[in-house]
């Protein structure tokens, strides 16, 4: 989700956290969708390999084309025969 007029992060930033002896947590912050195939593919790869995705949407835009394109790419990925056996990622859609 954009938090400024200019992109605030470039590429993928990964944070690692472990509290006591609990399972380690890997938090991935993506740069967001900018309309390039590279950003779409990187986001898709991270999403399908995640256990949980917090998908931030703009509250003042009900459906951005970039978000719609990502959702369609995600659906196509899981529709492929080789991907059907994979676990589905849990999604929480949030708006800011």
C-alpha positions in Angstrom: 0.0 0.0 0.0 1.4 3.4 -0.8 2.0 5.6 2.1 3.4 8.6 0.4 3.2 10.3 -3.0 6.4 8.5 -4.0 7.0 4.8 -3.6 8.5 4.1 -0.2 10.1 0.8 -0.9 11.9 -0.7 -3.8 12.0 -4.4 -4.5 11.4 -6.9 -1.7 12.3 -6.2 1.9 12.3 -9.3 4.2 12.2 -9.1 8.0 12.8 -12.1 10.3 11.3 -12.3 13.8 11.2 -15.0 16.4 9.6 -14.6 19.8 10.9 -17.0 22.5 10.9 -20.5 20.9 8.0 -20.0 18.6 8.1 -20.7 14.9 10.2 -18.0 13.2 8.2 -15.4 11.3 9.2 -14.1 7.9 7.5 -10.8 7.0 7.9 -9.7 3.3 7.2 -6.1 2.3 6.7 -5.7 -1.4 7.1 -2.5 -3.4 3.5 -2.6 -4.6 2.1 -2.8 -8.1 3.3 -0.3 -10.6 2.0 -1.8 -13.8 5.2 -3.6 -14.8 5.2 -7.4 -15.5 8.2 -7.7 -13.1 6.3 -6.3 -10.2 3.2 -8.4 -10.9 5.3 -11.6 -11.2 7.4 -10.9 -8.0 4.2 -10.2 -6.1 2.5 -13.3 -7.4 5.6 -15.5 -6.5 5.6 -14.1 -2.9 1.9 -14.5 -2.5 1.6 -18.1 -3.6 4.6 -19.1 -1.3 3.1 -17.3 1.7 0.9 -18.8 4.5 -0.8 -15.4 5.0 -1.1 -12.3 2.8 -2.3 -8.9 4.0 -3.4 -7.3 0.8 -3.7 -3.5 1.2 -6.2 -1.7 -1.0 -6.9 2.0 -1.3 -10.2 2.8 0.5 -11.0 5.6 -1.9 -10.7 3.3 -5.0 -13.0 0.3 -4.9 -11.2 -1.6 -7.6 -7.9 -0.5 -9.2 -7.0 -2.3 -12.4 -3.7 -3.3 -11.0 -5.3 -5.1 -8.1 -7.8 -6.7 -10.5 -5.0 -7.9 -12.7 -3.2 -9.4 -9.7 -6.3 -11.2 -8.5 -6.8 -12.6 -12.0 -3.2 -13.8 -12.2 -3.5 -15.4 -8.8 -6.7 -17.3 -10.0 -5.0 -18.4 -13.2 -2.0 -19.7 -11.1 -4.3 -21.9 -8.9 -6.3 -23.0 -12.0 -3.2 -24.6 -13.6 -3.1 -28.4 -13.2 0.4 -28.3 -11.6 -0.8 -25.8 -9.0 -4.0 -27.4 -7.9 -2.3 -29.6 -5.2 -0.7 -26.6 -3.6 -2.1 -25.2 -0.4 -4.1 -22.1 -0.8 -2.8 -18.9 0.7 -5.0 -17.2 3.3 -5.8 -13.6 2.4 -6.9 -10.7 4.5 -7.9 -7.7 2.4 -7.4 -4.4 4.2 -8.1 -0.8 3.0 -6.2 2.3 4.1 
